[in-house]
Amino acid sequence: MLAVALATSIGTGAIAHAAEAITLRASDGTTLSAQWHAPTGTAPAVLLVHMLTRSHAEWDMAALALNASGFGVMALDLRGHGASEGSAGALGSMVLDVEAALGWLKARSEVQSGRLGIAGASLGATLAVMAAAGDPAVRSIALLSPASEYRGLRCEAQMRRYAERSGAVMLVASTGDPYALRTANSFEAMGTGPRDLRVVDATSAHGTTLLAVRPDLITSLVDWFRRSLL
């Protein structure tokens, strides 16, 4: 019933596919877990990257909505999180996890070549920028509560590189989360590619908790990737 409701809300009439548990391996040998929602036919794909101490499950509602709208969707467990191996403290190595997920998607025959998106929340947003900068197949990113510096991980230079190729960026931050809001405003001003800045008032919600405070943002995410990837 949830998938049907989400499909109706975005006006597609499609039904989200059940997730398939998959494993993949990062370039340093770490075994990772993820959930894959296959598209019907050939379609763009969106990778979902969670916050620190969370798992792919925090994206469940968004994954269903994106899949019901026609996208292939992978929700990744970063190393040391969910069912993935490795250390949850190895933040500097987690970009390898995102790169491995992108490599898996690019090898799938049902994923349209050069039409990948990434949605990341908090730490996941920083990792999304870092991975997107070096991968021209990533055409669109959506960043919930972005941070130009997250516990020593800096992504401002990578954001500038991504912006130089006119990559599309959606940015979401709350008024009660000043660092994320400053970063979102700074990233919006970079480059000439498509930009969509959403400021959520009267809350300090951070990362994917914004989706609970403002469920309409899930529909906004779907609309963003439809506009920037289809």
C-alpha positions in Angstrom: 0.0 0.0 0.0 2.9 2.4 0.7 4.4 2.0 -2.7 0.9 2.6 -4.3 0.4 5.7 -2.3 3.8 7.1 -3.2 3.3 6.4 -6.9 -0.1 8.1 -6.8 1.3 11.1 -5.1 3.9 11.7 -7.8 1.4 11.0 -10.6 3.1 8.1 -12.3 0.8 5.2 -11.7 3.9 3.0 -11.4 4.5 0.5 -8.6 7.9 0.4 -6.7 9.7 -2.9 -7.0 10.8 -4.9 -4.0 14.4 -4.3 -2.9 17.1 -6.9 -3.7 19.9 -7.2 -1.1 23.2 -7.0 -2.9 26.9 -7.0 -1.9 29.7 -5.2 -3.6 33.4 -4.6 -2.9 35.2 -1.3 -2.4 38.7 -0.9 -4.1 40.4 -1.5 -0.7 38.6 -4.9 -0.4 35.9 -3.9 2.1 32.7 -5.8 1.5 29.6 -3.6 1.4 25.9 -4.2 1.6 23.2 -2.3 -0.3 19.5 -2.5 -1.4 18.8 -2.4 -5.1 15.4 -1.4 -6.6 15.6 -2.3 -10.2 13.8 -0.1 -12.8 11.3 -1.3 -15.3 13.2 -1.3 -18.5 16.3 0.9 -19.0 16.4 4.1 -16.8 18.7 6.5 -15.0 19.7 5.4 -11.4 20.0 7.3 -8.1 22.4 6.3 -5.3 21.3 7.1 -1.7 24.0 7.7 0.9 23.0 7.9 4.6 24.2 9.9 7.6 26.8 8.8 10.2 25.6 6.0 12.5 22.6 5.3 10.3 22.0 2.8 7.4 20.3 2.5 4.1 17.0 2.2 5.9 16.7 5.9 6.6 16.1 6.4 2.9 13.3 3.7 2.6 10.5 6.1 1.8 12.6 8.1 -0.7 13.8 4.9 -2.4 10.3 3.7 -2.9 9.2 7.0 -4.3 12.1 7.3 -6.7 11.7 3.7 -7.9 7.9 4.2 -8.4 8.8 7.2 -10.6 10.9 4.9 -12.9 14.4 5.2 -11.5 16.7 2.4 -10.5 17.6 3.1 -6.9 20.5 1.8 -4.8 20.5 2.6 -1.0 24.0 1.9 0.3 25.3 0.9 3.8 28.6 2.7 4.3 31.4 0.7 5.8 30.8 -0.1 9.4 27.1 0.6 9.1 24.1 -1.6 8.5 25.3 -4.9 7.1 28.5 -3.6 5.6 32.0 -4.7 6.9 34.7 -2.3 8.0 35.1 0.4 10.5 32.4 3.1 11.1 35.2 5.5 12.1 37.1 5.2 8.7 35.4 8.4 7.3 38.3 9.1 4.9 37.8 5.7 3.2 34.0 6.0 2.8 34.3 7.8 -0.5 35.6 4.4 -1.8 32.2 2.9 -0.8 30.4 5.5 -2.9 32.7 5.0 -5.8 32.1 1.2 -5.6 28.4 1.8 -5.7 28.7 4.0 -8.7 30.8 1.4 -10.5 28.2 -1.2 -9.8 25.5 0.9 -11.2 27.5 1.8 -14.3 28.0 -1.9 -15.1 24.2 -2.6 -15.1 22.6 -3.0 -18.5 19.3 -1.6 -17.2 21.0 1.7 -16.1 21.3 4.4 -18.7 24.9 5.3 -19.4 25.9 8.6 -18.1 22.7 9.3 -16.2 23.5 8.8 -12.5 22.3 10.8 -9.5 23.4 10.8 -5.9 21.3 11.9 -2.9 23.3 12.3 0.3 22.5 13.4 3.9 25.0 15.1 6.2 28.1 12.9 6.0 26.5 11.3 2.9 26.2 14.7 1.3 30.0 15.4 1.7 30.7 11.9 0.3 28.3 12.6 -2.6 30.2 15.7 -3.6 33.6 14.0 -3.3 32.5 11.1 -5.5 30.6 13.2 -8.1 33.6 15.5 -8.7 35.6 12.7 -10.3 32.8 10.8 -12.1 31.3 12.4 -15.2 28.5 9.8 -15.2 27.1 11.7 -12.2 24.9 14.4 -13.7 22.8 15.4 -10.6 23.2 15.4 -6.9 20.8 16.3 -4.0 22.4 17.3 -0.7 20.5 17.3 2.5 22.3 19.4 5.2 25.6 19.6 3.3 28.9 20.4 5.0 31.9 21.8 3.2 33.9 20.2 6.0 32.7 17.2 8.0 35.0 15.8 10.7 38.0 16.5 8.7 36.5 15.6 5.3 36.6 18.7 3.1 34.6 18.8 -0.2 34.6 22.5 -1.2 37.3 22.0 -3.9 35.4 18.9 -5.2 32.2 20.9 -5.3 34.0 23.5 -7.5 35.2 20.8 -9.9 31.7 19.4 -10.1 30.3 22.9 -10.7 32.8 23.5 -13.5 31.2 20.9 -15.6 27.7 22.4 -14.9 26.6 19.6 -12.7 23.1 19.9 -11.3 22.7 20.4 -7.5 19.6 20.4 -5.2 20.4 21.7 -1.7 18.2 21.4 1.4 18.9 22.9 4.8 17.0 24.2 7.8 17.1 27.6 9.3 18.0 26.1 12.7 21.1 24.4 11.2 23.3 27.4 10.4 26.4 25.6 9.2 24.5 23.5 6.7 22.6 26.6 5.6 25.8 28.5 5.0 27.2 25.6 3.1 24.1 25.3 1.0 24.2 29.0 0.1 27.9 28.8 -0.8 27.4 25.7 -3.0 24.4 27.3 -4.7 26.6 30.2 -5.9 29.2 27.9 -7.5 29.0 27.3 -11.2 26.3 27.8 -13.8 24.5 24.4 -13.7 20.9 23.9 -12.6 20.4 24.8 -8.9 17.5 24.2 -6.5 17.9 25.5 -3.0 15.2 24.6 -0.4 15.3 26.3 3.0 13.1 24.7 5.6 11.9 27.2 8.2 11.1 26.8 11.9 13.2 23.7 12.6 16.7 22.6 13.3 16.1 19.2 11.6 19.3 17.8 10.0 19.9 15.3 7.1 17.2 12.8 6.5 15.3 13.9 9.6 14.2 16.7 7.3 12.2 14.2 5.3 10.2 13.3 8.5 9.6 17.0 9.3 8.7 17.8 5.7 7.5 14.7 3.9 6.8 16.8 0.8 10.5 17.0 0.4 10.4 13.4 -0.9 8.2 14.5 -3.7 10.6 17.4 -4.3 13.6 15.0 -4.5 11.7 12.8 -7.1 10.8 15.9 -9.1 14.4 17.1 -9.0 15.9 13.9 -10.3 13.2 13.7 -13.0 14.1 17.2 -14.2 17.9 16.7 -14.0 18.3 13.0 -15.2 15.4 12.1 -17.5 
